[in-house]
Amino acid sequence: GGKANAIYLSLVETCKANKIDFRQYLEKLITELPGLDLIQNPNLIRDYLPWSEKIVQSCQPLKI
C-alpha cells in the first residue's frame, strides 16, 4: 500500500507542478492508454507524461 500511495502522491504533485488538473489527467490515462499499442510503439508514452504539450493543453485546470 505504501508504494502505491507514493506513486499516487508523486503523480498528484507532478500535475500540480505542471499546472494540470489531476482528475482530467487520470481520466485521460485510464481511457486512452489501454487503446495504445505501447509494445510496438513505446515512444507513444511520451505524449502522456504530465509535462508533455498534449497533456498540458488538454488537462488545464478550470478557471473560476
BELBELSUL-V702633 format. One record per pair of residues at least 12 apart in sequence whose C-alpha atoms are under 10 Angstrom apart, sorted by the first residue. I is the first residue (numbers start at 1). J is the second residue. Records with the same first field share a line. If there is no record, write none. Layout:
BEGIN
I=J, J
END
This chain:
BEGIN
11=25, 26, 49, 50
12=25, 26, 50
14=49, 50, 51
15=49, 50, 51, 55, 56, 59
16=50, 61
17=50, 51
18=50, 51, 52, 55, 56, 60
19=50, 51, 56, 59, 60, 61
20=50, 51, 55, 56, 57, 58, 59, 60, 61, 62
21=50, 55, 56, 58, 59, 60, 61, 62
22=50, 59, 60, 61
23=59, 61
24=55, 58, 59, 60, 61
25=48, 49, 50, 55, 56, 58, 59, 60
26=59
27=59
28=48, 55, 58, 59
29=48, 49, 55
32=48
33=45, 48
END
